[in-house]
Amino acid sequence: MPRQWLEHHLYVSSLLTSPMVDLDSGSVIAHPAVVDPTGALRAAPLPMVLELPIRVVLQGAGALAPLHEALRRAGRHPREAILLLTGSCQEQDRPLLKVGLDGLRTIGYLLGFADVGSGGAALDLVTDAAPYLLALHPDVVARIPGDHRAAAVARAVVTLARGIGAHVLAPSVEREAQAAAVRGLGVRLAHGPLLAPGPDGKVRVPLPAPDDSPNAAMFGPRVQELLLPAVTLPAGAKAEEVVAAFGHEPTITSVILVDEYQRPKGSLDRSRFLLSFAARYGHALHGSKPAQRLADPPRTVPRTTPAIAAMQAAGRDATRVYDDLVVTDEMNRCLGIVRVSDLIRQVAAIRG
């Protein structure tokens, strides 16, 4: 793999120069990809982030073949790579870009757009592409918190991201005041000199001061502390595959259907699902059909959700009060489940 090609087409050091971190929890969720002297991609076991010019995508599948090969040689799957698209796209090139992005998404890549809010791709193009990540323009972040106009731009991007199910990244964060400001605007992800690893290799994130008031203590632990492994199957799995999963282990309370990016798409409660098969002709009616037909919408909670808030989420649907909650990470990927019975015990212990 020619190093020159990767360095020329994938500006792997220009946007992400430090780990991408979750400002809410302080955890590292992705690392910048680098090109070693042999031309090979290198990154930590977490997802890697690469910057990809839109003009390369417009050149067709052949222009992207070296990227796929570099990832293969690195022993990484496309779903472990976030491609941040840079540059603009002319109106006449949009159909071609859509084809290219659909192809990348089908392979498994996570897609994002860089420089949102100042330059970069048009907002309607960004919306139509349904990306995972929107990276603010570094100049916007640099002007926060002293410039209310920059804050307004960031707030607008956060609103857009929520509307299309994407996450927002604040690049080039240098000061604690910037981190606090973008966090207050609803930005969860960031990177920059402030978040660079120290001499010991550890990343230290300036988190908000903890609230030690009695009311805060009543919120309980975060759901990530109560996490259990989830039994997952592809979203297109047949119902008989779910039956086999439940039959394999009697303690399984749910099966979560996920897409190719591990995002939860359906939840199958053990009791209700098996009851469907216990009915007359149940297996004949459902066995070879997609399990999604019998699935409920997954009830998801971010991994930083306190136990009390998770209990409130569980109680919103009286018919599914005791269904498992699906815990998700910052990319809305399934991390595991939390059983409502465990939440009840935790809340009871706090109030006791």
C-alpha positions in Angstrom: 0.0 0.0 0.0 1.7 3.2 -1.1 2.1 5.6 1.8 2.0 8.5 -0.6 -1.5 7.7 -1.7 -2.9 7.5 1.8 -1.2 10.7 2.9 -2.3 12.5 -0.2 -5.9 11.4 -0.2 -6.6 10.7 3.4 -5.4 13.6 5.5 -5.3 11.5 8.6 -3.5 14.0 10.8 -5.2 17.2 9.7 -8.5 16.9 11.6 -8.1 14.4 14.4 -4.8 14.7 16.2 -5.8 13.4 19.6 -8.3 10.9 20.8 -12.0 11.5 20.4 -13.6 11.6 23.9 -17.0 11.7 25.4 -17.3 15.0 27.3 -20.1 13.5 29.4 -18.2 10.6 30.8 -14.5 11.3 30.0 -14.1 8.0 28.0 -12.1 7.7 24.8 -14.3 6.3 22.0 -12.1 6.7 18.9 -8.5 7.3 17.9 -6.9 9.1 15.0 -5.5 6.7 12.3 -1.9 7.3 11.3 0.2 6.0 8.5 3.4 4.3 9.5 6.6 4.3 7.4 5.5 1.2 5.5 2.3 2.9 4.4 0.1 0.8 6.8 -2.8 2.2 8.8 -2.2 2.2 12.6 -4.7 2.9 15.3 -5.7 1.7 18.8 -8.3 -1.1 19.1 -11.1 1.5 19.3 -12.6 2.8 16.1 -10.2 4.9 13.9 -11.0 8.2 12.3 -9.9 9.1 8.8 -10.5 12.2 6.8 -11.7 11.6 3.3 -12.1 14.4 0.6 -15.4 14.3 -1.2 -13.6 14.6 -4.4 -12.1 11.1 -3.9 -15.5 9.6 -3.4 -16.6 11.3 -6.6 -13.8 9.5 -8.5 -15.6 6.2 -8.0 -15.1 2.8 -6.4 -11.6 2.4 -7.9 -10.3 5.5 -6.1 -11.4 4.0 -2.8 -9.9 0.5 -3.3 -6.6 1.5 -1.7 -8.5 2.5 1.4 -10.3 -0.8 1.6 -7.0 -2.6 1.1 -5.2 -0.6 3.8 -7.9 -1.4 6.3 -7.8 -5.1 5.3 -4.0 -5.2 5.8 -4.4 -3.5 9.2 -6.8 -6.3 10.2 -9.7 -3.9 10.7 -13.3 -4.0 9.5 -14.9 -1.0 7.8 -17.3 -0.7 10.7 -14.3 0.2 12.9 -13.6 3.3 10.8 -15.2 6.7 10.8 -14.8 8.5 7.5 -15.0 12.3 7.9 -15.9 13.8 4.6 -14.3 17.1 3.7 -14.8 19.6 1.0 -17.9 20.6 -1.0 -19.9 19.0 -3.7 -21.4 20.7 -6.8 -25.1 20.3 -7.5 -24.5 18.2 -10.6 -22.3 15.8 -8.6 -24.7 15.0 -5.8 -26.3 11.9 -7.5 -22.8 10.5 -7.9 -21.8 11.3 -4.3 -25.0 9.6 -3.0 -24.0 6.5 -4.9 -20.5 6.6 -3.4 -21.7 7.2 0.1 -24.3 4.4 -0.1 -21.6 2.1 -1.2 -19.4 3.0 1.7 -22.2 2.7 4.2 -23.2 -0.8 2.7 -19.6 -2.0 3.3 -19.9 -0.9 6.9 -18.1 2.5 7.2 -19.4 5.1 9.6 -19.8 8.4 7.8 -19.4 11.9 9.0 -18.9 15.4 7.7 -16.2 17.9 8.7 -16.3 21.7 8.9 -20.1 21.8 9.5 -21.3 25.3 10.2 -18.6 27.1 8.2 -17.7 25.8 4.8 -17.9 22.1 4.1 -20.8 20.4 2.4 -24.2 22.1 2.2 -26.5 21.4 5.1 -29.2 19.9 2.9 -26.7 17.5 1.4 -25.5 16.6 4.9 -29.1 15.9 6.0 -29.8 13.7 3.0 -26.6 11.7 3.7 -27.9 10.7 7.2 -24.4 10.7 8.7 -23.3 9.4 12.1 -21.2 12.4 12.9 -21.1 16.1 12.3 -17.8 17.8 13.1 -18.0 21.6 13.8 -15.6 23.8 11.9 -12.5 24.4 14.1 -12.9 28.2 13.7 -16.4 28.0 15.3 -15.0 26.1 18.3 -12.1 28.5 18.6 -14.5 31.4 19.0 -16.5 29.8 21.7 -17.3 30.8 24.4 -16.5 34.5 23.8 -18.6 34.9 20.6 -22.3 34.4 20.9 -22.6 34.1 17.1 -20.3 31.1 17.1 -22.3 29.6 20.0 -25.5 30.1 17.9 -23.9 28.2 15.0 -22.9 25.3 17.2 -26.4 25.2 18.8 -27.9 25.1 15.3 -25.7 22.2 14.3 -26.6 20.3 17.5 -30.3 20.8 16.7 -29.7 19.6 13.1 -27.8 16.5 14.4 -30.6 15.6 16.8 -33.1 15.8 14.0 -31.2 13.3 11.8 -29.9 11.1 14.6 -26.2 12.1 14.3 -23.6 13.1 16.9 -21.6 16.3 17.1 -17.9 16.6 17.4 -16.0 19.7 18.6 -12.5 19.7 17.1 -9.4 21.4 18.3 -10.6 22.1 21.9 -7.7 23.9 23.6 -9.2 25.4 26.8 -11.4 24.2 29.6 -13.8 27.1 29.0 -14.3 25.8 25.4 -15.0 22.2 26.7 -17.5 23.5 29.2 -19.2 25.8 26.6 -19.6 23.1 23.9 -20.8 20.6 26.5 -23.4 23.1 27.6 -24.6 23.5 24.1 -25.2 19.8 23.8 -22.0 18.6 22.1 -21.0 15.2 23.5 -17.7 14.5 21.5 -14.5 16.4 21.3 -10.8 16.3 20.6 -7.9 18.7 20.7 -4.8 19.7 22.6 -6.8 19.9 25.9 -7.6 16.2 25.5 -4.3 15.0 24.3 -2.7 12.1 26.2 -0.3 13.2 29.0 3.2 11.9 29.5 1.7 8.7 31.0 -0.4 8.1 27.9 -3.6 8.8 29.7 -6.3 11.2 28.6 -7.7 13.5 31.2 -11.0 15.2 30.5 -12.1 18.2 32.6 -15.5 16.9 33.6 -18.1 19.1 35.4 -17.7 19.3 39.1 -19.8 16.6 40.7 -23.0 17.6 42.5 -22.7 16.4 46.0 -26.2 17.6 47.1 -28.6 15.1 48.7 -30.9 15.3 45.7 -28.0 14.4 43.3 -27.1 11.3 45.5 -30.7 10.0 45.0 -30.2 9.6 41.2 -28.2 6.4 41.8 -25.4 4.8 39.7 -25.2 5.1 36.0 -26.6 2.2 34.0 -23.2 1.3 32.7 -22.4 0.0 36.2 -25.3 -2.4 35.9 -24.6 -3.5 32.4 -25.2 -7.1 31.3 -24.1 -8.6 28.0 -26.9 -8.5 25.4 -27.8 -11.5 23.2 -27.9 -10.0 19.7 -28.9 -11.2 16.3 -28.9 -9.4 12.9 -32.0 -7.4 12.2 -32.9 -9.7 9.4 -32.8 -12.9 11.6 -35.6 -15.4 11.3 -37.9 -16.1 14.2 -36.6 -19.7 14.5 -33.1 -18.3 15.1 -34.5 -16.3 18.1 -36.2 -19.5 19.4 -32.8 -21.3 19.2 -31.1 -18.4 21.1 -33.7 -18.5 23.9 -33.5 -22.3 24.0 -29.7 -22.2 24.3 -29.8 -20.5 27.7 -32.9 -20.3 30.0 -31.6 -17.2 31.8 -31.8 -15.0 28.6 -34.6 -12.5 29.1 -34.4 -10.8 25.7 -32.8 -10.8 22.3 -31.9 -7.6 20.7 -32.0 -7.2 16.9 -29.2 -5.0 15.6 -28.1 -3.7 12.2 -24.7 -4.0 10.7 -23.5 -1.1 12.8 -24.7 -2.8 16.0 -27.5 -0.2 16.4 -30.5 -1.7 18.1 -33.5 -2.1 15.8 -35.8 -4.4 17.7 -36.3 -6.0 21.1 -37.8 -9.4 21.7 -39.0 -10.1 25.2 -38.7 -13.8 26.1 -42.1 -14.3 27.6 -44.1 -12.5 24.9 -42.0 -14.0 22.0 -42.2 -17.6 23.2 -45.9 -17.2 23.9 -46.4 -16.4 20.2 -44.9 -19.8 19.4 -46.8 -21.6 22.1 -50.1 -20.7 20.3 -51.6 -23.2 17.8 -49.6 -23.2 14.6 -47.2 -20.7 16.1 -44.1 -22.2 14.6 -45.7 -22.6 11.2 -46.9 -19.0 11.3 -43.7 -17.4 12.5 -40.7 -19.8 12.3 -39.4 -18.9 8.8 -40.5 -15.3 8.9 -38.3 -12.4 10.0 -38.2 -12.0 13.8 -38.6 -8.3 13.4 -42.4 -8.9 12.8 -42.7 -9.9 16.4 -40.3 -7.3 17.8 -41.0 -4.2 19.9 -39.1 -1.0 19.4 -36.0 -1.1 21.6 -36.1 1.0 24.7 -32.7 2.6 24.7 -30.8 4.6 27.3 -27.4 6.1 27.1 -24.8 4.4 29.2 -24.4 7.5 31.4 -28.1 7.5 32.4 -28.6 7.4 36.2 -30.7 4.6 37.6 -33.6 6.8 38.6 -33.9 8.2 35.1 -33.7 4.7 33.6 -36.5 3.7 35.9 -38.6 6.6 34.7 -37.9 5.5 31.1 -38.9 1.9 31.9 -42.2 3.1 33.3 -43.4 5.2 30.3 -45.0 2.1 28.7 -47.2 0.3 31.1 -47.3 -2.8 28.9 -43.5 -3.1 28.9 -42.5 -2.0 32.4 -40.3 -5.0 33.0 -38.7 -5.3 29.5 -34.9 -5.0 29.4 -33.5 -1.6 28.6 -30.9 -1.5 25.9 -27.8 0.5 26.8 -26.1 2.4 24.0 -22.8 4.2 23.5 -22.1 7.6 22.0 -22.6 6.2 18.5 -26.0 4.6 19.4 -24.4 1.1 19.3 -25.7 -1.6 21.7 -23.4 -2.1 24.6 -25.6 -4.5 26.5 -28.8 -4.5 28.6 -30.0 -3.5 32.0 -32.7 -5.5 33.7 -35.4 -3.5 35.4 -35.2 -5.8 38.4 -31.6 -4.7 38.9 -32.7 -1.0 38.7 -35.4 -1.6 41.3 -32.9 -3.2 43.7 -30.5 -0.3 43.2 -33.2 2.4 43.8 -34.6 0.5 46.8 -31.1 0.3 48.3 -30.6 4.1 47.8 -33.9 5.0 49.4 -33.4 2.5 52.1 
